Amino acid sequence: MRTKQLFTFILLVGLSFNLVSQTYIQSSGRARDQEYYKSQNIIPIFWLKSDTIEENNAFGVEAKFSNAKRKISLPDELLYTSRNGYGYLFNGSANNSFAKGYILFIITDNSRSIKPSLLFIDRNNDFDLSNDGPPDTLKHTHKEKYIFLSNPDQPQGKHIIKLSRFKYTTQFKYIQLTDSHFTKHNGSKDYMGTYYSFKEQRLNVLAANYKGKGDSFTLGFKDENCNGLFAEAGIDKIMIADYLTEEFSAPIFTIGTDGDALVETTGHMYKLTKLNERNASSFYIQEVFDAPFSFQLNEDEKVPKFKYLIADSGKAKKRKLCKHRKKMTYVYFTNSYAENFQNDTATLRLIHNKYSQEINILFMNSGDIPRQSKKIAVLGNLPYYCGISNAEIDESWHIKTKPAGFFLKKKLKLHTAGMTPKELLTYLETNHGRK
């Protein structure tokens, strides 16, 4: 269609610089995804009564199960300590036949008292705890301890673990349940108790921020196997979040064997190159214009139907999206924290005032609490349709970052995804009155 071709030409001219050039990106350090915050993983600690330990298995079986055992070399400091225990840290780069994928550690004076504990970590994975350098010190006042484990094959690869203790006052029932479970189901090992064990949180996401002319977001590279490497083909994944946030989407984007990857935001696709050269700590990014989307709607597809809660209603009333099918419709997902929020709402007001006979504006608040959504709609005196989105609607529309604008033809078929209010205004001014 001629009008759409004209708009596409204008858009491509405006983005032609990105089409022929690549942007160099450096990572901004570790980030924390939802899995990190929700984690209740326990690193169980068992009594160390001699220089013999048991392998890290037998969970889920009765105490009569016999574990494999082996002797280890103990540091001299253990001659002057008591209440000593041992456990295993998960590390995907650890490779030995006795505890594959785990690193052994020993903790002294594990009583959570005034006397500090010493933490000996078998960093070279040889079961000799006397040749790994000085131990870490853990005091009862320390709320957390970060452990850095290197990948032996690629020393630049670092796996970071945050260790903390469980709180007896607020997690009493959880401690009781896990005590019972580990006591009954850890083979013949003697469990020291959840209160004296560690809570494990893995910092296995590397973040990188991208800010372009028409799009901005934060990438999260997920080290799925926790071996300190973030760009392994077929293993590690890529997530996307709003710019400078940690609200990452599900990790659905994969990395190819050549170290390249394709990622999508609303209406945009990007190619990441040379990820494996520096372990995703730096790479190149370039927008792609000539490939169909894999994880969102393409042109002329019907958008998913939904019912939305009316934001400016005093009652819990809902309206169907299909009510807007008789005219072109612009659906805009945003919230008060999004970039250019004030300017975008002002632009939408202008579009409504000038072109309401031609197009519906549906402002979907996605991210604010319902009370804030209503406050924005009522106190802002927004003249267009105002609704409240939810996780189900966002997911069905494949929204990974916000704001996200969708320009729909009549009958709710997609015209353009990723269109900003400013771009919509330009389109309407250019094509107003054309058949």
Residue pairs with C-beta under 8 A, 6 or more apart in sequence:
2 434
3 430
3 431
3 434
4 415
6 430
6 431
7 416
7 427
7 430
7 431
10 426
10 430
11 423
12 19
12 289
14 213
14 214
15 213
15 214
15 287
15 289
17 213
18 212
18 213
18 286
18 287
19 286
19 287
19 289
21 286
22 273
22 284
22 285
22 286
23 210
23 212
23 284
23 285
23 286
24 282
24 283
24 284
25 208
25 209
25 210
25 282
25 283
25 284
25 285
26 208
26 281
26 282
27 206
27 207
27 208
27 221
27 280
27 281
27 282
28 207
28 208
28 209
29 206
29 207
30 160
30 203
30 205
30 206
30 207
31 205
31 206
31 207
31 218
31 220
31 246
31 248
32 203
32 205
32 246
33 205
33 220
33 222
33 239
33 246
33 248
34 248
35 202
36 201
36 202
36 203
36 205
39 199
39 200
39 201
39 202
40 174
40 199
41 199
41 200
41 201
42 178
42 182
42 194
42 197
42 198
42 199
42 200
43 87
43 88
43 89
43 163
43 197
43 198
43 199
43 200
44 87
44 182
44 186
44 191
44 192
44 194
44 197
45 85
45 86
45 87
45 107
45 110
45 191
45 192
45 196
45 197
45 198
46 54
46 85
46 86
46 87
46 186
46 189
46 190
46 191
46 192
47 84
47 85
47 189
47 190
47 191
47 192
48 84
48 85
48 86
48 106
49 190
51 71
51 72
51 73
51 74
52 69
52 70
52 71
52 72
53 69
53 70
53 72
53 86
53 104
54 67
54 68
54 69
54 187
54 188
54 189
55 67
55 68
55 69
55 70
55 98
55 99
56 88
56 99
56 102
57 67
57 187
58 65
58 67
58 185
58 186
58 187
58 188
58 189
59 182
59 185
59 186
59 187
60 185
61 185
61 187
62 184
62 185
63 184
63 186
63 187
63 188
64 188
65 187
65 188
66 187
66 188
67 187
67 188
67 189
68 98
70 98
70 127
72 104
72 127
72 128
72 129
73 127
73 128
73 129
73 130
73 131
74 106
74 129
74 130
75 106
75 120
75 129
75 130
75 135
76 130
77 108
77 118
77 120
77 135
78 84
78 106
78 108
81 108
81 109
81 118
82 108
82 109
83 108
83 109
83 110
83 111
84 106
84 107
84 108
84 109
84 110
85 106
85 107
85 110
85 192
85 196
86 104
86 105
86 106
86 107
87 104
87 105
87 107
87 197
87 198
88 99
88 102
88 103
88 104
88 105
89 102
89 103
89 105
89 121
89 147
89 149
89 161
89 200
90 101
90 102
90 103
90 161
90 200
90 202
90 226
91 101
91 102
91 103
91 149
91 159
91 226
91 227
92 101
92 159
92 223
92 225
92 226
92 227
92 228
93 149
93 151
93 152
93 153
93 157
93 159
93 227
93 228
93 229
94 100
94 101
94 102
94 103
94 125
95 125
95 152
96 125
96 127
98 127
103 121
103 122
103 123
103 125
103 149
104 121
104 122
104 125
104 127
104 129
105 119
105 120
105 121
105 122
106 119
106 120
106 129
107 117
107 118
107 119
107 120
107 138
108 117
108 118
108 120
109 115
109 116
109 117
109 118
110 117
110 192
110 196
111 117
111 196
112 140
112 165
112 195
112 196
113 140
114 140
116 137
116 138
116 139
116 140
117 137
117 138
117 139
118 135
118 136
118 137
118 138
119 135
119 136
119 137
119 138
119 145
120 129
120 132
120 135
121 132
121 135
121 136
121 147
121 149
122 128
122 129
122 132
123 132
123 133
123 149
123 150
124 131
124 132
124 152
125 152
136 145
136 147
138 145
143 164
144 162
144 163
144 164
145 162
145 163
145 164
146 160
146 161
146 162
146 163
146 203
147 160
147 161
147 162
147 163
148 158
148 159
148 160
149 158
149 159
149 160
149 161
149 228
150 157
150 158
150 228
151 157
151 158
151 159
151 227
151 228
151 229
154 228
154 229
154 279
156 278
156 279
157 227
157 228
157 229
157 279
158 228
159 202
159 204
159 223
159 226
159 227
159 228
160 202
160 203
160 204
161 200
161 201
161 202
161 203
162 200
162 201
162 202
162 203
163 198
163 199
163 200
164 198
164 199
164 201
165 195
165 198
165 199
166 174
166 175
166 194
166 195
166 197
166 199
168 175
168 195
174 194
175 193
175 194
175 195
178 194
179 191
179 193
179 194
182 191
182 194
183 191
202 226
204 222
204 223
204 224
204 226
205 220
205 221
205 222
205 223
205 239
205 248
206 220
206 221
206 223
206 230
206 280
206 281
207 218
207 219
207 220
207 221
207 246
208 218
208 219
208 221
208 280
208 283
209 216
209 217
209 218
209 219
209 243
209 244
210 216
210 217
210 218
210 219
210 243
210 270
210 285
211 243
212 287
214 268
214 418
214 420
214 423
215 265
215 268
215 287
215 418
216 243
216 339
217 240
217 241
217 242
217 243
217 265
217 400
217 401
218 240
218 241
218 242
218 243
218 244
218 245
218 246
218 248
219 238
219 239
219 240
219 241
219 263
219 272
220 238
220 239
220 240
220 241
220 246
220 248
220 251
221 230
221 231
221 236
221 237
221 238
221 239
221 275
221 280
222 230
222 236
222 237
222 238
222 239
222 251
223 229
223 230
223 236
224 235
224 236
224 237
224 251
225 232
225 235
225 236
229 236
229 279
230 236
230 275
230 279
230 280
231 255
231 259
231 275
231 276
231 279
231 280
232 255
232 276
233 254
233 255
233 256
233 257
233 258
233 259
233 276
234 254
234 255
234 257
236 255
237 251
237 252
237 253
237 254
237 255
238 251
238 253
238 254
238 255
238 261
238 263
238 272
239 248
239 249
239 250
239 251
239 252
239 253
240 248
240 249
240 253
240 263
240 264
240 265
240 400
240 401
241 247
241 248
241 249
241 400
241 401
242 337
242 338
242 401
242 402
243 339
243 401
249 400
252 295
253 261
253 262
253 263
253 264
253 295
254 261
255 261
255 275
255 276
259 273
259 274
259 275
259 276
259 277
260 271
260 272
260 273
260 274
260 275
261 271
261 272
261 275
262 269
262 270
262 271
262 272
262 288
262 291
262 294
263 269
263 270
263 272
264 270
264 293
264 294
264 295
264 296
264 398
264 400
265 400
265 401
265 404
265 418
266 296
266 398
266 399
266 400
266 401
266 404
266 405
266 406
266 417
266 418
267 296
267 404
267 405
267 416
267 417
267 418
267 419
268 287
268 418
269 287
269 288
269 289
269 291
269 293
270 285
270 286
270 287
270 288
271 285
271 286
271 287
271 288
272 283
272 284
272 285
273 283
273 284
273 285
273 286
274 282
274 283
274 284
275 283
277 283
292 298
295 398
296 397
296 398
296 417
297 303
297 397
297 398
297 406
297 414
297 417
298 414
299 414
299 415
299 416
300 409
300 413
300 414
301 413
301 414
302 411
302 412
302 413
302 414
303 321
303 331
303 397
303 406
303 408
303 412
303 413
303 414
304 396
304 397
305 320
305 321
305 322
305 412
306 320
306 321
306 392
306 393
306 396
307 318
307 319
307 320
307 321
308 318
308 319
308 321
308 362
308 364
308 387
308 388
308 389
308 393
309 316
309 317
309 318
309 370
309 387
309 388
310 317
310 318
310 319
310 386
310 387
310 388
311 363
311 365
311 370
311 373
311 374
311 376
311 377
311 386
311 387
311 388
312 374
312 377
312 378
312 382
312 386
319 385
319 387
321 331
321 362
321 412
322 412
324 360
324 362
324 385
324 412
325 410
325 411
325 412
326 410
327 358
327 359
327 360
327 410
328 358
328 359
328 360
328 407
328 408
328 409
328 410
328 415
329 359
329 360
329 361
329 362
329 407
329 408
329 412
330 348
330 351
330 359
330 360
330 361
330 362
330 405
330 406
330 407
330 408
330 419
330 421
330 424
331 362
331 364
331 405
331 406
331 408
332 344
332 348
332 361
332 362
332 363
332 364
332 403
332 404
332 405
332 406
332 421
333 364
333 366
333 389
333 394
333 397
333 399
333 402
333 403
333 404
333 405
334 341
334 344
334 363
334 364
334 365
334 366
334 367
334 402
334 403
334 404
335 341
335 365
335 366
335 367
335 368
335 402
336 367
336 368
336 372
336 376
337 367
337 368
338 344
338 367
338 402
338 403
339 403
340 403
341 403
343 422
344 403
344 420
344 421
344 422
345 363
345 380
345 382
347 421
347 422
347 424
347 425
348 361
348 363
348 382
348 384
348 421
349 382
349 383
349 384
350 425
351 359
351 361
351 421
351 424
351 425
351 428
352 361
352 383
352 384
353 383
354 428
355 428
355 432
356 384
358 428
358 432
359 428
360 384
360 385
361 384
361 385
362 384
362 385
362 387
363 377
363 382
363 384
363 385
363 386
363 387
364 387
364 388
364 389
364 393
365 372
365 373
365 376
365 377
365 386
365 387
365 388
365 389
366 388
366 389
366 390
366 393
366 394
366 399
366 402
367 402
368 376
370 388
373 386
373 388
376 382
376 386
377 386
397 404
397 406
403 420
404 417
404 418
405 417
405 418
405 419
405 420
405 421
405 423
405 424
406 414
406 416
406 417
406 419
407 414
407 415
407 416
407 417
407 419
407 424
407 427
408 414
408 415
409 415
419 427
